[in-house]
Amino acid sequence: MAQLLMGIDIGTYSSKGVLVSSEGKVLRTAIIEHIMDIPHPGWAEQDADKIWWGDTVKICHQLLDKHPFSGDDVAGVAISAIGPCMLPLDKDSLPLRPGILYGVDARASREIDWLNDRLGEENIFNFSKMTLSSQAIGPKILWMKNNEPDLWKKVDHITTASSYLIYRLTGEKVIDYHTASHFIPLIDLDTLSWSDRYSNEIVSLDKLPRLGWSNDVAGYIDQRGAAETGLKAGTPVAVGAVDALSEAISVGAVHPGDLMVMYGSTAFFILVLDNPKPDKRLWTVAGAFRGQYALAAGMATTGSLTRWFRDELARDLNDDEAYQVLFSQMESIEPGAGGIILLPYFSGERTPINDPQARGVIAGLTLAHRREHLYRAVLEGIAYGIRHNIDTFRSIGADVKRIVAVGGGTKSRAWMQIVSDVAGVPQYLPEMTIGASLGDAFLAGLAAGMLKCDDLNSWVKMAGETQPNPKISRVYEPLYFNYLKLYEQTKDLVHDLA
C-alpha cells in the first residue's frame, strides 16, 4: 500500500524534490540546478518545458528509479514553484513563449502606469487589497497583449509555473488562491473569485485556471504524466502553492502571528493572519488553508545578489569554496562595512518601496576599502531591506509574534546574525531546512487524506535561534536610517539612469 509522500519545488536557480514518510522522515532527496534568462535589463524568464517540466521529470526519476522506491509507493504529490509567473498557452496547451517570472521581472512598468491612470490606483487598491507592482500578473498579461500581438492572438489560456506543472501531471488547469491573489486586478479577494470588474482591459476570465486551496486535490496523475515521471496513474496531486508559501509550511509558520523570512534568490516574507490588513506597501493575499490570509512581501535581489558578487567580483575563487571564503573574510570587518552603505535594488525592488526602476547604489567607497568591505556591505544592505519590511508590518499593527528563518541563506549563521542585529529581532532556525519541497510533501499528505494539519507539530522541530546583540544593534541604528535616506535622496537620479 502506498505510504510515501512526494514534494517538488521549482525555484529560481534550482529545483528540489523529497520523498517523505507519513511521519515526516525524509527518505530521499534530489536537486537540479538551472538558470534564469535575462534577455533584457529588468526582464527575467525561464523555459517552461525545458526547466519547469524538465526538472520535474528528472526529479521524479531521481527519487523513484533506485531500489527500494517506485511510483507505486507514492500516496500523494504536491508541487510548488516560483511565482507568481505568467505563462501563455495555445489551444493545444503548449507554451507560446518563455514564462515571465515574478517580481524580479519589471518589464511591465508602462502597463502598471496605464492601468493606474485608466482604472484609478485607489480603485485598484480598494478592490484587490494591494497596489500594482512588478509582482502583479495583470500588467504582465497586458504587456504581452501590447508587445507581442501575433503571439497574443494564439493565447488560449494564461497560467503560472506550479499550475502548468499540475496540468502536465494531471490534465487539470487549477491555481491556488495565494498565487491567484497576485493576478490583480482580476481577482476579488473579498469573494475569493475571478472578477470581470476590470478584466475587459486585460484578458477574458475564461482564459484563467479554476481556483483551489493548497491542500485541495487538483487532480490525479494521468497516463501521460505517469509515462513521463514514473508516478502511478491515479495518484492524487495537491493544488500546491508558490515556493514561499510551501516553505512557510515546511517550518511550521502556519499560525496567526508567525512570520516566515525566506532567504533564497530573493527574500520573501509571509505573515500569517486570521483577517486581512491591507496596506499599499505590502501584498494582502489568501493563505494556504481555508479561512487564512497573509501579508506577503518580497525583496527582488538577495541571494541572487550574493551570487552576482561571487560570479563577478570573486572570479579568482573556486565556485565550491567561494562563499566560504567570502563569509570568512567578511567577518574580519566591523559592523558598518567601513562606512559603506549599499542599496540592494539590483533588479528594481518590490516591497515596501514597490519601485521597479530602483537600482543598486553603493555609497561611501574609498581607496581603503577591500572586497571584504563590499561583501559585508552587500549582506548589511540586504539586512536593512529585511528590517524595512518587518518595520512596515509592525507599523500597520500586524502582530509579528515569531520569526522563523528558512532557505539557503540560513546556512550562514554570520548572515543570520547580521540580520538579527540590524532588525533587533530573534530568528528561530528549524532543524530541517530542506525548504519548500518538504512543505509540498506535507500538502500532498493532506490532499491524500493521510495527514491532518496538527501533524505538522511532529514534522517540524527548531534547532535554535539567533538573538540580536544589543551593542551591535545600536551601531546599526543610525546606519539603517541613512540607508532609508540614501534611497530617497538618489531615487530621481537612479530613475533617470534606469
C-alpha angles and dihedrals in degrees: 000000000000110000106156130094127214126208125184127185124190108203135182096266103009144021124222135193136187137191110209138182120235087256091060097256111148108228102174138004136195134190133186125184123217140163139256115227119226104188092170134011108280094019126108125184143163134194106251096207101036097043111017099037096025092056091046092056093045092049092050090054093045090053098042110028098077128073130294099023131068139159090272089068095057116097097178144003134205130180132199127185144177108291164258092003131160119231121170118208130197127227090281090052092249119142112259094199140353114296115267106229133229126272095325086073106077100172096117100066092118091051090050090053091046094050092047090052094043100043102021123254092239092050091052092049094048090050102039099030090233140058127251114271139152086283092063119099099202093073091046091054088050090049091059091046090053101038106031103038096157092054091041091062088062096051113121099161140014117212142156134237102271092040092053091053091050088052092051090051101041112010089242124126108213137140131198119247093241094058092039089057087074093056089092134197089020100070131067106218092193093061096024092229140112110270132206093206093107102004095103088071093054122015142336112265092230087071092064128086123254116262130248143160119261094251095046120107108258094187143295132281107272128209094266093049091047093050093053100040107031091238118134118261110249096033109140118246121203122227087244128189148241113296095256094055092049089047089055090052091049091062098039097256093146104113127088108272094028112126120195117201110195116201103202136121082309128019114248130187130200120183111188115226136178091211131029119259105191119204127166093230095056140045119255107202143163116267130235095265136045113279095019130112132181142202106227129191136171143190117217102223125025114119089021087057093054087047091051089050091051094046098044107027102029102045090134090067125081110251092233093058103024097101092046091053094044094050092046092051091044093057090065089065120087120241109279095047093248093299098314121133119189128196105212095209096123093141099029116274135268120197138045096005096035093203116150090183094056114116138192117280128188114195131183102033120162135173088259093066121102134194092270090058089054093048092051088049089054092053093044092048090054089047091053088052091051091051090048089059095044091049089051092054091052095044091065094047097258104150114232104197101163134011119209117190121209141161138066094304092065089073086080108070088185090063091045089052092051090053093047090048094047095045096035092228136121117239123205117219119206123225091238118044097175089132138214095346089068090052087049091054089054091050088050089055091051092048092047091051093241097112141039125212092255089062088075088078090068093043097055126058128168121236097196144297142259113233123199118249104231092208093055092041088061089055091053097046099083091037091057091055089048087053090055091047092048091061094047093047096047099036098098094046093047091049089055090052092047 
